[in-house]
Amino acid sequence: MSEGGGDARAHASAVDQVSESPAEAGGTAEEDSPAPGVISKPERDSWLPKWLVARPLYVGWAWTLVWAGLIVLDEVVDLAGWTWYLLVLVAALPTLISTLVVLHATPRSHLRAVDATVLGHFFVRFLALVAAFMVWAASVVMSASISTTVQSVIGDSEKEVTALGFNLMLAAVPLVLSILWMAFIVRCAWFLRRLRGWRQIPVKTRVPKKFLRGRPRLKRVVVGLAHPGLLLVAGLGTSMLAVFVNAVELTLNVLN
């Protein structure tokens, strides 16, 4: 099943990418090699280290592991409770910035699936509805539990019940933001998988050809860091790690 004009544009984009030479897709040095007799100009991205241009994904993995270790160290040395939010953000910062740049430069028509089936379309919607129902059911149960607990602790004082309710709502804001952050990371990784695949330096992608045209080294680094697996580990993985290492502390705070 196709989706009309969107499929045609996606197919045309795919054809353009197939016809693109490996030098253009990988962003190698041969892309801007001068013709014989022409004075070469210094590359605009010559400041980028060669090791970063050659292995951007490996550098991203190393960056993530370092900051994941700092998240664990933060729990061991017992620093301020809010620091793990900052550590999670910094751990995902290189791949997150690269992802946002790549997705911002890519029209939505490039991501329309040409080979999408009706079954796949409805199955994804079915999973989304199931997840939404589970979240709604959990919120209802939690609301009832919180209401009962507040009534049993405070009593019938309406003013105190209202004050405690607002305090609980404010305390839940970091948790809600963490869940929304994880959902955002998963969604971006899903689009990256369809856009550039899982290879460190993809040969053929759906990234527009005009993206960072004339700057092959920077394009290679940005596309390399905008990797779905790296984004999931750096964004989702470190977030879950931070939540788990702080789970005991959060539980004690709620009970108190």
C-alpha positions as CSV (number, residue, x, y, z in Angstrom):
1,M,0.0,0.0,0.0
2,S,1.3,3.5,-0.8
3,E,0.5,6.9,0.4
4,G,0.3,8.9,-2.8
5,G,2.6,11.8,-3.3
6,G,4.6,11.2,-0.1
7,D,5.6,7.8,-1.4
8,A,6.7,9.2,-4.7
9,R,8.9,11.8,-3.0
10,A,10.4,9.1,-0.7
11,H,11.1,6.9,-3.7
12,A,12.8,9.8,-5.5
13,S,14.9,10.5,-2.5
14,A,15.9,6.9,-2.2
15,V,16.9,6.9,-5.9
16,D,19.0,10.0,-5.4
17,Q,20.7,8.4,-2.5
18,V,21.4,5.2,-4.5
19,S,22.9,7.2,-7.3
20,E,25.1,9.1,-4.9
21,S,28.7,7.9,-4.9
22,P,30.2,6.3,-1.8
23,A,32.5,9.3,-1.4
24,E,29.5,11.6,-1.1
25,A,27.5,9.3,1.2
26,G,30.4,8.6,3.5
27,G,31.8,12.1,3.4
28,T,35.4,11.1,2.6
29,A,38.2,13.4,1.7
30,E,37.9,12.5,-2.0
31,E,34.6,14.4,-2.2
32,D,36.2,17.8,-2.3
33,S,39.5,16.8,-4.0
34,P,40.6,19.6,-6.3
35,A,41.1,19.1,-10.1
36,P,44.6,19.1,-11.5
37,G,46.1,22.5,-11.8
38,V,43.6,24.1,-9.3
39,I,45.0,25.6,-6.1
40,S,43.4,23.7,-3.2
41,K,41.9,25.7,-0.4
42,P,42.1,24.6,3.2
43,E,39.2,22.6,4.3
44,R,36.6,24.4,6.5
45,D,36.5,21.4,8.8
46,S,40.2,20.8,9.1
47,W,40.0,21.6,12.8
48,L,38.2,18.3,13.4
49,P,40.6,15.6,14.8
50,K,41.2,12.8,12.4
51,W,40.4,10.2,15.0
52,L,37.0,11.8,15.5
53,V,36.3,11.9,11.8
54,A,37.4,8.3,11.3
55,R,35.4,6.7,14.2
56,P,32.7,9.1,15.4
57,L,30.5,6.3,16.8
58,Y,33.3,4.8,18.9
59,V,34.0,8.3,20.4
60,G,30.3,8.6,21.2
61,W,30.4,5.2,23.0
62,A,33.4,6.2,25.0
63,W,31.8,9.5,26.0
64,T,28.7,7.7,27.1
65,L,30.6,5.2,29.2
66,V,32.6,7.9,31.0
67,W,29.5,9.8,32.0
68,A,27.6,6.6,33.0
69,G,30.5,5.9,35.3
70,L,30.1,9.4,36.8
71,I,26.4,8.7,37.4
72,V,27.3,5.7,39.5
73,L,30.1,7.7,41.2
74,D,27.6,10.4,42.0
75,E,25.5,7.9,44.0
76,V,28.6,6.5,45.8
77,V,29.9,9.9,46.9
78,D,26.4,11.2,47.6
79,L,26.4,14.5,45.8
80,A,23.4,16.8,45.5
81,G,20.3,14.9,44.4
82,W,19.7,16.9,41.3
83,T,23.2,16.3,39.8
84,W,22.2,13.0,38.1
85,Y,19.8,15.0,35.8
86,L,22.7,17.0,34.6
87,L,24.9,14.0,34.2
88,V,22.2,12.2,32.1
89,L,21.9,15.3,29.9
90,V,25.6,15.6,29.4
91,A,26.0,11.9,28.6
92,A,23.4,12.2,25.8
93,L,24.5,15.7,24.6
94,P,26.7,14.8,21.6
95,T,24.4,12.2,20.1
96,L,21.3,14.3,21.0
97,I,22.5,17.4,19.3
98,S,23.6,15.5,16.2
99,T,20.2,13.8,16.1
100,L,18.3,17.0,16.4
101,V,20.4,18.6,13.6
102,V,19.9,15.6,11.3
103,L,16.2,15.3,12.0
104,H,15.7,19.1,11.6
105,A,17.3,19.0,8.2
106,T,15.3,16.1,6.9
107,P,11.8,16.7,5.5
108,R,9.1,14.4,6.7
109,S,8.5,13.1,3.2
110,H,12.0,11.4,3.3
111,L,10.7,9.2,6.2
112,R,7.5,7.9,4.7
113,A,7.8,4.2,4.4
114,V,7.5,3.0,0.8
115,D,7.0,-0.7,1.8
116,A,4.7,-0.1,4.7
117,T,1.8,-2.6,4.9
118,V,-1.7,-2.1,6.2
119,L,-1.0,-4.7,8.9
120,G,2.1,-3.0,10.1
121,H,0.3,0.4,10.1
122,F,-2.6,-0.8,12.3
123,F,-0.4,-3.0,14.5
124,V,1.7,0.0,15.5
125,R,-1.5,2.0,16.3
126,F,-2.7,-1.0,18.3
127,L,0.4,-1.1,20.5
128,A,0.1,2.7,21.0
129,L,-3.4,2.3,22.2
130,V,-2.5,-0.5,24.6
131,A,0.4,1.6,26.0
132,A,-2.0,4.6,26.4
133,F,-4.5,2.4,28.3
134,M,-1.9,1.0,30.6
135,V,-0.7,4.5,31.4
136,W,-4.2,5.7,32.1
137,A,-5.0,2.6,34.3
138,A,-1.8,3.2,36.3
139,S,-2.7,6.8,36.8
140,V,-6.1,5.9,38.1
141,V,-4.8,3.4,40.5
142,M,-2.1,5.7,41.7
143,S,-4.6,8.6,42.2
144,A,-6.9,6.4,44.3
145,S,-3.9,5.1,46.4
146,I,-2.6,8.6,47.0
147,S,-6.0,9.9,47.9
148,T,-6.6,7.1,50.4
149,T,-3.1,7.6,51.9
150,V,-3.6,11.4,52.2
151,Q,-7.0,11.0,53.9
152,S,-5.6,8.4,56.4
153,V,-2.5,10.6,57.3
154,I,-4.0,14.0,57.3
155,G,-7.6,13.3,58.3
156,D,-10.5,15.6,57.3
157,S,-8.6,18.9,57.2
158,E,-9.3,20.2,53.7
159,K,-6.6,22.8,53.8
160,E,-3.9,20.3,54.8
161,V,-5.1,17.7,52.3
162,T,-4.9,20.3,49.5
163,A,-1.4,21.4,50.6
164,L,-0.2,17.9,50.7
165,G,-1.7,17.2,47.3
166,F,0.1,20.1,45.7
167,N,3.3,19.0,47.3
168,L,2.9,15.5,45.9
169,M,2.1,17.0,42.5
170,L,5.3,19.1,42.5
171,A,7.3,16.1,43.7
172,A,6.0,14.1,40.7
173,V,7.1,16.6,38.1
174,P,10.7,15.2,37.9
175,L,9.4,11.7,37.4
176,V,6.9,12.8,34.7
177,L,9.7,14.8,32.9
178,S,11.9,11.7,33.1
179,I,9.2,9.5,31.4
180,L,8.6,12.1,28.7
181,W,12.4,12.4,28.1
182,M,12.6,8.6,27.7
183,A,9.7,8.6,25.3
184,F,11.3,11.4,23.3
185,I,14.6,9.5,23.0
186,V,12.8,6.3,21.8
187,R,10.9,8.3,19.2
188,C,14.0,10.0,17.9
189,A,15.9,6.6,17.7
190,W,13.0,5.1,15.8
191,F,13.2,7.8,13.1
192,L,17.0,7.6,13.0
193,R,16.8,3.9,12.3
194,R,14.6,4.6,9.3
195,L,16.7,7.5,8.2
196,R,20.3,6.3,8.4
197,G,20.3,2.7,9.6
198,W,22.6,1.1,12.1
199,R,26.0,1.4,10.4
200,Q,28.6,3.7,11.9
201,I,29.2,5.5,8.5
202,P,26.2,4.6,6.3
203,V,26.8,4.3,2.6
204,K,23.2,5.2,1.6
205,T,20.9,7.3,3.8
206,R,17.8,9.3,3.5
207,V,19.5,12.4,4.8
208,P,19.1,15.2,2.2
209,K,22.1,15.6,-0.1
210,K,22.2,19.3,0.6
211,F,22.8,18.7,4.3
212,L,26.2,20.1,5.2
213,R,27.1,20.3,1.5
214,G,30.8,21.1,1.1
215,R,31.6,20.1,4.6
216,P,32.2,16.3,4.4
217,R,34.2,15.9,7.5
218,L,31.6,17.6,9.7
219,K,28.8,15.7,8.0
220,R,30.6,12.4,8.7
221,V,30.9,13.2,12.4
222,V,27.3,14.4,12.8
223,V,25.7,11.5,10.9
224,G,28.0,9.1,12.8
225,L,27.0,10.4,16.2
226,A,23.3,10.5,15.2
227,H,23.1,6.7,15.7
228,P,19.9,5.1,17.0
229,G,21.8,2.6,19.2
230,L,24.0,5.3,20.7
231,L,21.0,7.6,21.3
232,L,19.1,4.8,23.1
233,V,22.0,3.9,25.4
234,A,23.1,7.5,26.0
235,G,19.6,8.9,26.5
236,L,17.4,6.0,27.7
237,G,20.0,3.8,29.2
238,T,21.7,6.4,31.4
239,S,18.2,7.7,32.5
240,M,17.2,4.2,33.6
241,L,20.6,3.8,35.3
242,A,20.1,7.0,37.2
243,V,16.6,6.1,38.3
244,F,17.7,2.7,39.5
245,V,20.7,3.9,41.5
246,N,18.5,6.5,43.1
247,A,15.5,4.2,43.6
248,V,16.1,3.6,47.3
249,E,16.6,7.3,48.1
250,L,13.4,8.2,46.2
251,T,11.4,5.5,48.0
252,L,12.6,6.7,51.4
253,N,11.8,10.3,50.5
254,V,8.2,9.4,49.5
255,L,7.7,7.3,52.7
256,N,9.0,10.1,54.9
